[in-house]
Amino acid sequence: MRLEAAARMDLFRKLWRARKLILVVFIPLSLLPLPLIHPTSEACCAYVLTVTAVYWVSEAVPLGAAALVPAFLYPLFGVLKSSEVTAEYCKDTTLLLMGVICLAASIEKWNLHKRIALRMVMIAGAKPGMLVLGFMCCTVFLSMWLSNTSTTAMVMPIAEAVLQQLICTGLADSHDDLDTAEATEDESGDSDKEDNLEKNQLELLYRSDSDCTKQELSEVQTVEVNGSGLIPKLTQDFITHTNGHLPQIAIEIPNVKRVKARRDSQYPTKRDHMICKCLSLSITYAATIGGLITITGTSTNLIFAEQFNTRYPDAKVINFGTWFIFSFPIAIIMLVLTWLWLHCLFLGCNFRETCSLSKKRKTKKELMSEKRIQEEYIKLGPISYPEVVTGVFFILMTLLWFTREPGFVPGWTSLFEKKGYRTDATVSVLLGFLLFLIPARRPFSSSSSSSGKISDPESDALAPMITWKDFQRLMPWEIVILVGGGYALAAGCKVSGLSVWIGRQLEPMSGLPPWAVTLLACLLVSAVTEFASNPATLTVFLPILSALSETLHINPLHTLIPSTMCVSFGVMLPVGNPPNAIVFSYGHVQISDMVKAGFGVNLIGVAVVMLAITTWGVPLFNLTEFPDWAVSRNVTGIL
């Protein structure tokens, strides 16, 4: 019986190790009857969509590899030609992302991000509440332009250095207190010992037997062992004169000292541990909030923008400016509410103590933390020429994005005769390309003094700001292929008519008001994304929600924009998104902490997004009407 049980357990272990391979083979075979029994375009497209979605959600194969499934299944089932499918894998947003990565590579290479982060934290101060708020603000700002993962990976080492200084200072304080307490107890213990000894000896003088004289008592010697008590030592003469009675000796009851229990934890106090938890979680949440602000802030925003513009080519409403105007207030409100939630959860509600900027209220730990931050900032040296160039490009790219088509005034694209040829990707790629050409050394200056970061006299004087290796190191090719796979799926749903069929099945929801449909979509998406990757979840849901909006005659933006934002709220588990995993790896937080704090942040996010889409989002996107561009798309789809 034991051998059989062991064999079964061994079989189960082998099956568990091979679970991903089994899933990869089992899912396509089990769903294969769908296109064979119903050989229609809708059924074939549904088969490809389901297989790809299962691969994405289960992560049985890498996300990028799963995104290639439509590239060979669509041509095999006759849904799309091979040339049509491959064209979907490189879109305008791919070039937009490449230009942004060039700028991000320059920011990282010349440590501009570290200078910005340290400077903002120095302004905020070292009070726990203000320290957390300062790190959140700089993380939000960086995450607007860099990926959430890169931002978290940049800021966490800085935060960890501050936290380690806080812990070391706290341990030093606790050791000093412990040594002082022990010294006090030792002094008091020595005096008590002497008093007890004299008292016991006097009592024994009165109680001594006639055969035991004072002289005999004086011959009793005591020896202190390890400071814990007195052990009597009898002389030979004393033993011979006891007359058979037990010796009446001076006995001292050992003075049991109260020893403080030393903590096994790495944190000197529970409050220090709470500060570490609060600061660590605040960084990953701030990175998520910052990614909402710009189109390029996170990959899900890019997926939405490209799929929306592909499905509704006549809708000229989504660009860098309109998205920023809508999402910036959301980020500010979420930033404040998230900070308040984390503060109350981990630091308590005494904001006067944790947020005071007065120097008189600062403790030794806070002063040491400020000193450590200033030391890190001083190590950067004076601002260098490459940092200035990167900052100028950063500001220039932002201004050109904002002023391309601001909406309320003519943008710089109106200066060209042909309209519609220039997009945000044009600006991004142009400035990214220039970073490969502009030298990193100041012109007409010596090699040794041109930059604080370049001191090798033998280096190339015309070396560019970034190299291809710098770009290649940061370029997320997996995300590019994943986004392309989403475009391919959307194109297949459109051509095959699957999106129209899905919309017809959702007609029973027509009785719900638009805000209720949007709320259900937000809750569903935010729940699924806790266990699946954000880009994969959004790629699956966008075609379904678009068809739903067209069927119910709701402005598609009313459901698509909130769902796109809520898909980023996978903040309750380490597997929810890469920033969560990075923060979790530092060991300050447990899964229970992430679930408890992330649940509150999730509710805050959904509530703020719903507030935005029903207030300032209505006039910005004209959400009260079913737009003409959606009507024409709906009629074309039906035909």
C-alpha positions as CSV (number, residue, x, y, z in Angstrom):
1,M,0.0,0.0,0.0
2,R,2.8,2.4,0.9
3,L,4.5,1.7,-2.4
4,E,1.3,2.3,-4.3
5,A,0.7,5.6,-2.5
6,A,4.3,6.7,-3.1
7,A,3.9,5.8,-6.8
8,R,0.7,7.9,-7.0
9,M,2.3,10.8,-5.3
10,D,5.3,10.6,-7.7
11,L,2.8,10.6,-10.6
12,F,1.0,13.6,-9.3
13,R,4.3,15.5,-8.9
14,K,5.3,14.7,-12.5
15,L,1.8,15.9,-13.8
16,W,2.1,19.0,-11.7
17,R,5.5,19.8,-13.2
18,A,4.2,19.3,-16.7
19,R,0.9,21.1,-16.1
20,K,1.8,24.0,-18.5
21,L,2.7,21.6,-21.3
22,I,-0.5,19.6,-20.7
23,L,-2.5,22.9,-20.8
24,V,-0.8,24.0,-24.0
25,V,-1.7,20.7,-25.7
26,F,-5.1,20.1,-24.1
27,I,-6.8,23.4,-24.7
28,P,-6.4,23.6,-28.5
29,L,-7.5,19.9,-28.9
30,S,-10.5,20.2,-26.6
31,L,-11.7,23.3,-28.4
32,L,-11.0,22.0,-31.9
33,P,-14.6,20.7,-32.5
34,L,-15.9,24.3,-32.5
35,P,-14.4,25.3,-35.9
36,L,-14.8,21.8,-37.3
37,I,-18.5,21.5,-36.5
38,H,-19.3,25.1,-37.3
39,P,-16.8,26.1,-40.0
40,T,-17.8,29.8,-40.1
41,S,-15.5,32.8,-39.8
42,E,-17.1,33.7,-36.4
43,A,-16.4,30.2,-35.0
44,C,-12.9,30.0,-36.3
45,C,-12.1,33.5,-34.9
46,A,-13.7,32.6,-31.5
47,Y,-11.4,29.4,-31.4
48,V,-8.3,31.5,-32.0
49,L,-9.4,34.1,-29.5
50,T,-10.2,31.6,-26.8
51,V,-6.9,29.7,-27.2
52,T,-4.9,32.9,-27.1
53,A,-6.8,34.2,-24.1
54,V,-6.3,31.0,-22.1
55,Y,-2.6,31.0,-22.9
56,W,-2.4,34.6,-21.7
57,V,-4.4,34.2,-18.5
58,S,-2.7,30.9,-17.5
59,E,0.8,32.1,-18.7
60,A,1.4,28.5,-19.9
61,V,3.7,30.0,-22.5
62,P,5.4,33.4,-22.4
63,L,3.1,36.3,-23.2
64,G,5.1,37.2,-26.3
65,A,5.0,33.7,-27.6
66,A,1.2,33.4,-27.0
67,A,0.7,36.6,-28.9
68,L,2.1,34.9,-32.0
69,V,-0.8,32.4,-32.0
70,P,-3.0,34.5,-34.3
71,A,-0.1,34.9,-36.7
72,F,-0.4,31.3,-37.8
73,L,-3.9,30.2,-36.8
74,Y,-5.8,33.0,-38.6
75,P,-4.2,32.1,-42.0
76,L,-4.7,28.4,-41.4
77,F,-8.5,28.9,-40.7
78,G,-8.9,31.4,-43.4
79,V,-9.8,34.3,-41.2
80,L,-7.1,36.7,-42.4
81,K,-4.3,36.5,-45.0
82,S,-0.8,36.1,-43.6
83,S,0.2,39.5,-45.0
84,E,-2.8,41.1,-43.3
85,V,-2.0,39.5,-39.9
86,T,1.7,40.5,-40.0
87,A,0.8,44.1,-40.7
88,E,-1.0,44.3,-37.4
89,Y,2.1,43.5,-35.4
90,C,3.8,46.9,-36.1
91,K,1.7,50.0,-35.6
92,D,2.1,53.6,-34.9
93,T,2.3,53.0,-31.2
94,T,5.3,50.7,-31.7
95,L,7.3,53.6,-33.0
96,L,5.9,55.9,-30.2
97,L,7.2,53.4,-27.6
98,M,10.6,53.1,-29.3
99,G,11.1,56.9,-29.1
100,V,10.1,57.0,-25.5
101,I,12.5,54.2,-24.6
102,C,15.3,56.2,-26.2
103,L,14.6,59.1,-23.9
104,A,14.2,56.7,-20.9
105,A,17.6,55.1,-21.8
106,S,19.2,58.6,-21.7
107,I,17.5,59.4,-18.4
108,E,18.8,56.2,-16.8
109,K,22.3,56.4,-18.3
110,W,23.0,59.8,-16.9
111,N,21.2,59.3,-13.6
112,L,18.7,62.2,-14.1
113,H,16.0,60.1,-12.5
114,K,18.0,59.7,-9.4
115,R,18.7,63.4,-9.1
116,I,15.0,64.2,-9.5
117,A,13.9,61.6,-7.0
118,L,16.5,62.6,-4.3
119,R,15.7,66.3,-4.8
120,M,12.0,65.8,-4.3
121,V,12.6,63.7,-1.2
122,M,14.9,66.3,0.2
123,I,12.2,68.9,-0.2
124,A,9.6,66.6,1.5
125,G,11.8,66.0,4.5
126,A,12.3,62.8,6.7
127,K,9.1,62.8,8.7
128,P,7.5,59.4,8.0
129,G,4.3,60.9,6.5
130,M,6.1,63.5,4.4
131,L,8.8,61.0,3.4
132,V,6.2,58.6,2.0
133,L,4.4,61.5,0.2
134,G,7.7,62.7,-1.2
135,F,8.6,59.3,-2.6
136,M,5.1,58.9,-4.0
137,C,5.3,62.3,-5.8
138,C,8.6,61.6,-7.5
139,T,7.5,58.0,-8.4
140,V,4.3,59.4,-10.0
141,F,6.3,61.9,-12.0
142,L,8.8,59.4,-13.3
143,S,6.2,56.9,-14.1
144,M,4.5,59.3,-16.4
145,W,7.3,59.0,-18.8
146,L,9.0,55.7,-18.0
147,S,7.4,52.3,-17.6
148,N,6.0,51.4,-14.2
149,T,8.5,48.5,-13.8
150,S,11.5,50.7,-14.6
151,T,10.3,53.4,-12.3
152,T,9.8,51.0,-9.4
153,A,13.2,49.4,-10.1
154,M,14.8,52.9,-10.0
155,V,13.2,54.3,-6.9
156,M,13.2,51.2,-4.6
157,P,17.0,51.2,-4.2
158,I,16.9,54.8,-3.1
159,A,14.0,54.1,-0.7
160,E,15.8,51.0,0.6
161,A,18.9,53.1,1.4
162,V,16.7,55.5,3.5
163,L,15.0,52.6,5.2
164,Q,18.2,50.9,6.1
165,Q,19.5,54.1,7.6
166,L,16.3,54.3,9.6
167,I,16.7,50.7,10.8
168,C,20.4,51.1,11.7
169,T,19.7,54.3,13.6
170,G,16.8,52.7,15.5
171,L,19.0,49.7,16.3
172,A,21.8,51.9,17.6
173,D,19.2,53.8,19.8
174,S,17.8,50.5,21.2
175,H,21.3,49.2,22.0
176,D,22.2,52.5,23.7
177,D,19.0,52.3,25.8
178,L,19.6,48.6,26.6
179,D,23.2,49.3,27.7
180,T,22.1,52.2,29.9
181,A,19.4,50.1,31.5
182,E,21.7,47.2,32.1
183,A,24.3,49.5,33.7
184,T,21.7,51.0,36.0
185,E,20.5,47.6,37.0
186,D,24.0,46.3,37.6
187,E,24.7,49.2,40.0
188,S,21.5,48.8,41.9
189,G,22.1,45.0,41.9
190,D,25.5,45.4,43.5
191,S,24.3,47.6,46.3
192,D,21.3,45.3,47.0
193,K,23.7,42.4,47.1
194,E,25.8,43.9,49.8
195,D,22.8,45.0,51.8
196,N,21.3,41.5,51.6
197,L,24.5,39.9,52.6
198,E,24.9,42.1,55.7
199,K,21.3,41.5,56.7
200,N,21.5,37.7,56.4
201,Q,24.7,37.6,58.4
202,L,23.2,39.7,61.2
203,E,20.2,37.5,61.4
204,L,22.4,34.4,61.6
205,L,24.4,35.9,64.5
206,Y,21.3,35.9,66.6
207,R,20.2,32.5,65.5
208,S,23.6,30.8,65.8
209,D,23.9,27.8,68.0
210,S,26.3,27.8,71.1
211,D,28.7,25.6,69.3
212,C,28.8,28.0,66.3
213,T,30.5,31.1,67.4
214,K,31.0,34.4,65.7
215,Q,34.6,33.4,64.9
216,E,33.3,30.3,63.1
217,L,30.8,32.3,61.1
218,S,33.5,34.6,60.0
219,E,35.3,31.6,58.5
220,V,32.6,31.1,56.0
221,Q,33.6,32.4,52.7
222,T,31.4,33.2,49.8
223,V,32.3,33.1,46.1
224,E,30.3,34.9,43.4
225,V,29.8,32.9,40.3
226,N,28.9,34.7,37.0
227,G,27.3,37.4,39.0
228,S,24.1,35.3,39.5
229,G,24.4,34.4,43.1
230,L,26.6,33.5,46.1
231,I,27.8,29.9,46.7
232,P,29.0,29.1,50.1
233,K,32.5,27.8,50.7
234,L,33.2,26.1,54.0
235,T,36.6,25.7,55.7
236,Q,37.7,22.5,57.1
237,D,37.8,23.9,60.7
238,F,34.3,25.0,60.5
239,I,33.0,21.6,59.4
240,T,34.7,19.8,62.3
241,H,33.2,22.2,64.8
242,T,29.6,22.0,63.7
243,N,28.8,19.3,66.3
244,G,26.6,17.4,63.9
245,H,24.3,20.4,63.2
246,L,23.9,21.9,59.7
247,P,26.2,24.9,59.4
248,Q,24.5,28.2,60.0
249,I,25.9,30.1,57.1
250,A,25.2,33.4,55.4
251,I,23.1,32.5,52.4
252,E,22.1,35.1,49.9
253,I,19.1,34.6,47.7
254,P,20.3,35.1,44.1
255,N,19.4,38.5,42.7
256,V,17.5,37.5,39.5
257,K,17.9,40.4,37.1
258,R,15.2,41.5,34.7
259,V,16.7,40.8,31.3
260,K,15.2,42.5,28.4
261,A,14.2,40.2,25.5
262,R,16.1,41.1,22.4
263,R,14.1,41.1,19.3
264,D,15.0,38.6,16.6
265,S,13.4,40.9,14.0
266,Q,15.6,43.1,11.9
267,Y,13.4,46.1,12.8
268,P,14.1,47.9,16.1
269,T,10.5,48.7,16.8
270,K,7.1,47.8,15.3
271,R,6.7,51.4,14.2
272,D,9.9,51.1,12.1
273,H,8.5,48.0,10.5
274,M,5.2,49.9,9.7
275,I,7.2,52.7,8.1
276,C,9.0,50.2,5.9
277,K,5.8,48.6,4.8
278,C,4.1,51.9,4.1
279,L,7.0,53.3,2.1
280,S,7.5,50.1,0.1
281,L,3.8,49.8,-0.9
282,S,3.5,53.5,-1.6
283,I,6.1,53.2,-4.4
284,T,4.4,50.4,-6.3
285,Y,1.0,52.2,-6.0
286,A,2.5,55.5,-7.0
287,A,4.0,53.9,-10.1
288,T,0.6,52.5,-11.1
289,I,-1.0,56.0,-10.6
290,G,1.7,57.7,-12.6
291,G,1.3,55.3,-15.5
292,L,-2.4,56.4,-15.8
293,I,-1.5,60.0,-16.7
294,T,0.0,59.7,-20.1
295,I,-0.7,57.6,-23.2
296,T,2.9,56.3,-23.0
297,G,2.8,55.8,-19.2
298,T,1.9,52.1,-19.4
299,S,1.5,49.5,-22.1
300,T,-2.3,49.2,-21.5
301,N,-2.8,52.8,-22.5
302,L,-1.0,52.2,-25.7
303,I,-3.1,49.1,-26.4
304,F,-6.3,51.0,-25.9
305,A,-5.2,54.0,-28.0
306,E,-4.2,51.8,-31.0
307,Q,-7.2,49.5,-30.8
308,F,-9.5,52.4,-30.5
309,N,-8.0,54.3,-33.4
310,T,-8.0,51.2,-35.5
311,R,-11.6,50.3,-34.8
312,Y,-12.9,53.9,-35.0
313,P,-10.6,55.7,-37.5
314,D,-12.9,58.7,-37.8
315,A,-12.8,59.4,-34.1
316,K,-10.2,62.1,-33.6
317,V,-10.7,62.4,-29.9
318,I,-7.9,60.4,-28.3
319,N,-4.4,62.1,-28.2
320,F,-1.8,63.0,-25.7
321,G,-3.5,66.2,-24.7
322,T,-7.1,64.9,-24.2
323,W,-5.9,61.9,-22.3
324,F,-3.7,64.0,-20.0
325,I,-6.5,66.5,-19.3
326,F,-8.8,63.6,-18.3
327,S,-6.4,61.5,-16.3
328,F,-4.3,64.1,-14.5
329,P,-7.1,65.0,-12.0
330,I,-7.7,61.3,-11.5
331,A,-4.0,60.8,-10.6
332,I,-3.9,63.7,-8.2
333,I,-7.1,62.6,-6.3
334,M,-5.8,59.0,-6.2
335,L,-2.4,60.1,-5.0
336,V,-3.9,62.0,-2.0
337,L,-6.4,59.3,-1.1
338,T,-3.9,56.5,-1.4
339,W,-1.5,58.4,0.8
340,L,-4.2,59.0,3.4
341,W,-5.2,55.3,3.3
342,L,-1.7,54.0,3.7
343,H,-0.9,56.5,6.4
344,C,-4.0,55.5,8.4
345,L,-3.4,51.8,7.8
346,F,0.3,51.7,8.8
347,L,1.3,54.9,10.5
348,G,-2.0,55.8,12.3
349,C,-4.0,59.0,12.1
350,N,-1.7,61.4,14.0
351,F,-0.8,63.5,11.0
352,R,0.6,66.3,13.2
353,E,3.3,64.0,14.5
354,T,4.3,62.3,11.2
355,C,3.9,65.3,8.8
356,S,5.3,68.2,10.8
357,L,8.0,70.2,8.9
358,S,9.3,71.8,12.1
359,K,12.9,71.0,12.8
360,K,12.2,71.0,16.6
361,R,9.9,68.0,16.2
362,K,12.5,65.8,14.3
363,T,14.0,62.8,16.0
364,K,17.5,61.5,15.7
365,K,16.3,58.9,13.2
366,E,14.7,61.5,11.0
367,L,17.8,63.7,11.1
368,M,20.0,60.7,10.1
369,S,17.7,59.8,7.3
370,E,17.8,63.4,5.9
371,K,21.6,63.2,6.2
372,R,21.8,60.0,4.3
373,I,19.6,61.4,1.5
374,Q,21.8,64.5,1.3
375,E,24.9,62.3,1.1
376,E,23.4,60.4,-1.8
377,Y,22.6,63.6,-3.6
378,I,26.1,65.0,-3.0
379,K,27.6,61.8,-4.6
380,L,25.9,62.8,-7.9
381,G,28.0,65.9,-8.1
382,P,27.0,69.0,-10.0
383,I,24.5,68.6,-12.8
384,S,26.3,67.4,-16.0
385,Y,26.0,68.4,-19.6
386,P,24.3,65.1,-20.6
387,E,21.7,65.6,-17.9
388,V,21.0,69.1,-19.2
389,V,20.5,67.7,-22.7
390,T,18.3,64.9,-21.5
391,G,16.2,67.4,-19.5
392,V,15.8,69.7,-22.6
393,F,14.7,66.7,-24.7
394,F,12.3,65.7,-22.0
395,I,10.6,69.1,-21.9
396,L,10.7,69.5,-25.7
397,M,9.0,66.1,-26.3
398,T,6.3,67.0,-23.7
399,L,5.6,70.4,-25.3
400,L,5.5,69.0,-28.8
401,W,3.0,66.4,-27.7
402,F,0.8,68.9,-26.0
403,T,0.8,71.4,-28.8
404,R,0.3,69.0,-31.7
405,E,-3.5,69.1,-31.7
406,P,-4.5,70.8,-28.4
407,G,-8.1,71.1,-29.6
408,F,-9.0,74.6,-28.3
409,V,-6.4,76.3,-30.5
410,P,-4.7,75.2,-33.8
411,G,-1.6,73.1,-33.1
412,W,1.8,73.1,-34.9
413,T,0.5,70.4,-37.4
414,S,-1.7,73.1,-38.9
415,L,1.5,74.7,-40.3
416,F,1.8,71.8,-42.8
417,E,-0.3,71.6,-45.9
418,K,-1.2,67.9,-45.7
419,K,-3.2,67.0,-42.6
420,G,-3.2,63.8,-40.6
421,Y,0.3,62.7,-41.5
422,R,2.0,63.6,-38.2
423,T,1.2,61.9,-34.9
424,D,2.8,61.7,-31.4
425,A,5.0,58.9,-32.8
426,T,6.6,61.3,-35.2
427,V,7.8,63.5,-32.4
428,S,8.9,60.6,-30.3
429,V,11.0,58.9,-33.0
430,L,12.5,62.2,-34.2
431,L,13.8,63.2,-30.8
432,G,14.8,59.6,-30.0
433,F,16.8,59.5,-33.2
434,L,18.6,62.7,-32.3
435,L,19.8,61.2,-29.1
436,F,21.9,58.7,-31.1
437,L,23.6,61.7,-32.9
438,I,24.2,64.4,-30.2
439,P,27.6,64.0,-28.5
440,A,27.6,63.4,-24.8
441,R,30.4,65.9,-24.3
442,R,30.1,69.6,-24.3
443,P,31.3,71.1,-27.5
444,F,34.5,73.1,-27.5
445,S,35.6,71.8,-24.1
446,S,38.3,69.5,-22.7
447,S,37.6,65.9,-22.3
448,S,38.4,66.0,-18.6
449,S,36.1,68.9,-17.6
450,S,33.2,68.5,-20.0
451,S,31.1,66.3,-17.8
452,G,31.1,65.0,-14.2
453,K,30.2,61.6,-15.5
454,I,32.8,61.2,-18.2
455,S,36.4,61.3,-17.1
456,D,38.1,58.8,-19.3
457,P,40.4,60.9,-21.6
458,E,40.7,58.0,-24.1
459,S,37.0,57.8,-24.7
460,D,35.5,59.0,-27.9
461,A,34.9,62.7,-27.9
462,L,31.9,62.3,-30.2
463,A,30.3,59.5,-28.3
464,P,26.5,59.9,-28.5
465,M,24.1,60.4,-25.7
466,I,22.9,56.8,-26.0
467,T,24.1,53.8,-27.9
468,W,22.1,51.0,-29.4
469,K,23.0,48.8,-26.5
470,D,21.5,51.3,-24.1
471,F,18.3,51.3,-26.1
472,Q,18.3,47.5,-26.5
473,R,18.7,47.0,-22.8
474,L,15.4,48.8,-22.0
475,M,13.3,48.0,-25.1
476,P,10.4,45.7,-24.1
477,W,10.1,43.6,-27.2
478,E,7.8,41.2,-25.5
479,I,5.3,44.0,-24.9
480,V,5.6,45.1,-28.5
481,I,4.7,41.6,-29.8
482,L,2.0,41.3,-27.1
483,V,0.4,44.6,-28.3
484,G,0.7,43.4,-31.9
485,G,-1.1,40.1,-31.0
486,G,-3.9,42.2,-29.5
487,Y,-4.2,44.2,-32.7
488,A,-4.3,41.0,-34.7
489,L,-7.1,39.6,-32.6
490,A,-9.1,42.8,-32.9
491,A,-8.7,42.8,-36.6
492,G,-9.8,39.2,-36.8
493,C,-12.9,39.9,-34.7
494,K,-13.8,42.8,-37.0
495,V,-13.3,41.0,-40.3
496,S,-15.0,37.8,-39.2
497,G,-18.0,39.5,-37.6
498,L,-17.4,38.0,-34.2
499,S,-17.6,41.3,-32.4
500,V,-21.1,41.9,-33.9
501,W,-22.2,38.5,-32.8
502,I,-20.9,39.1,-29.2
503,G,-22.7,42.5,-29.2
504,R,-26.0,40.8,-30.1
505,Q,-25.7,38.3,-27.2
506,L,-25.3,41.2,-24.8
507,E,-28.5,43.0,-25.8
508,P,-30.3,41.9,-22.6
509,M,-28.2,44.5,-20.8
510,S,-29.7,47.3,-22.8
511,G,-32.0,48.2,-19.8
512,L,-29.1,49.2,-17.7
513,P,-28.0,52.9,-17.5
514,P,-24.6,53.7,-18.9
515,W,-22.9,54.3,-15.5
516,A,-24.1,50.8,-14.3
517,V,-22.6,49.1,-17.5
518,T,-19.3,51.0,-16.9
519,L,-19.2,50.1,-13.2
520,L,-19.8,46.4,-14.0
521,A,-17.0,46.5,-16.6
522,C,-14.6,48.2,-14.2
523,L,-15.2,45.7,-11.4
524,L,-14.9,42.7,-13.7
525,V,-11.7,43.9,-15.3
526,S,-10.1,44.9,-12.0
527,A,-10.9,41.5,-10.6
528,V,-9.6,39.5,-13.5
529,T,-6.4,41.5,-13.7
530,E,-5.4,40.5,-10.2
531,F,-4.6,37.0,-11.6
532,A,-3.8,37.7,-15.2
533,S,-1.4,40.2,-16.9
534,N,-2.7,43.7,-17.5
535,P,-2.0,43.8,-21.2
536,A,-3.5,40.4,-21.8
537,T,-6.7,41.2,-19.8
538,L,-7.3,44.4,-21.7
539,T,-6.6,42.9,-25.1
540,V,-9.3,40.3,-24.4
541,F,-11.9,42.7,-23.0
542,L,-11.6,45.7,-25.4
543,P,-13.3,44.0,-28.4
544,I,-16.1,42.7,-26.2
545,L,-16.7,46.1,-24.5
546,S,-16.6,47.9,-27.8
547,A,-19.3,45.5,-29.2
548,L,-21.3,46.0,-26.0
549,S,-21.2,49.7,-26.3
550,E,-22.3,49.7,-29.9
551,T,-25.2,47.3,-29.2
552,L,-26.4,49.4,-26.3
553,H,-25.8,52.7,-28.2
554,I,-23.5,54.0,-25.5
555,N,-20.5,56.1,-26.4
556,P,-17.7,53.5,-26.5
557,L,-15.4,55.9,-24.6
558,H,-17.8,55.7,-21.7
559,T,-16.8,52.0,-21.1
560,L,-13.4,51.7,-22.7
561,I,-11.5,54.5,-20.9
562,P,-12.6,53.4,-17.4
563,S,-11.9,49.8,-18.2
564,T,-8.4,50.7,-19.5
565,M,-7.6,52.5,-16.3
566,C,-9.1,49.9,-14.0
567,V,-7.0,47.1,-15.6
568,S,-4.0,48.7,-14.0
569,F,-5.4,48.3,-10.5
570,G,-4.0,44.7,-10.1
571,V,-2.3,45.7,-6.9
572,M,-3.4,43.1,-4.3
573,L,-0.9,40.3,-5.1
574,P,2.8,40.1,-6.0
575,V,1.8,38.5,-9.3
576,G,-0.6,41.3,-10.2
577,N,2.1,43.3,-12.0
578,P,5.9,43.6,-12.0
579,P,6.2,46.6,-9.7
580,N,4.4,44.5,-7.0
581,A,6.8,41.7,-7.4
582,I,9.8,44.1,-7.2
583,V,8.6,45.6,-3.9
584,F,7.7,42.2,-2.5
585,S,11.2,40.9,-3.2
586,Y,12.7,43.4,-0.7
587,G,11.1,41.5,2.1
588,H,9.4,44.4,4.0
589,V,5.8,43.4,3.2
590,Q,3.9,40.1,3.3
591,I,1.1,39.0,1.0
592,S,-1.5,39.8,3.7
593,D,-0.2,43.4,3.8
594,M,-0.5,43.7,0.0
595,V,-4.0,42.3,0.0
596,K,-5.2,44.5,2.8
597,A,-3.7,47.7,1.4
598,G,-4.3,46.8,-2.3
599,F,-8.0,46.2,-1.7
600,G,-8.4,49.7,-0.4
601,V,-6.4,51.2,-3.3
602,N,-8.5,49.2,-5.8
603,L,-11.7,50.6,-4.4
604,I,-10.3,54.1,-4.4
605,G,-9.2,53.7,-8.0
606,V,-12.6,52.4,-9.2
607,A,-14.5,55.1,-7.3
608,V,-12.3,58.0,-8.6
609,V,-12.4,56.7,-12.2
610,M,-16.2,56.4,-12.0
611,L,-16.3,60.0,-10.6
612,A,-14.2,61.2,-13.5
613,I,-16.2,59.6,-16.3
614,T,-19.5,60.9,-15.0
615,T,-18.3,64.5,-14.3
616,W,-15.4,66.2,-16.3
617,G,-15.2,63.3,-18.8
618,V,-18.7,64.0,-20.1
619,P,-18.0,67.5,-21.7
620,L,-14.4,66.5,-22.6
621,F,-15.5,63.5,-24.7
622,N,-19.1,64.4,-25.3
623,L,-20.3,61.2,-23.7
624,T,-24.0,62.1,-23.6
625,E,-24.4,61.3,-27.3
626,F,-23.8,58.2,-29.4
627,P,-21.2,59.7,-31.8
628,D,-21.3,59.6,-35.6
629,W,-18.0,57.7,-35.8
630,A,-19.5,54.9,-33.7
631,V,-22.7,54.9,-35.7
632,S,-20.9,54.5,-39.0
633,R,-18.7,51.7,-37.5
634,N,-21.8,49.9,-36.2
635,V,-23.6,50.1,-39.5
636,T,-20.5,48.9,-41.4
637,G,-20.1,46.0,-39.0
638,I,-23.8,44.9,-39.5
639,L,-23.5,45.2,-43.3
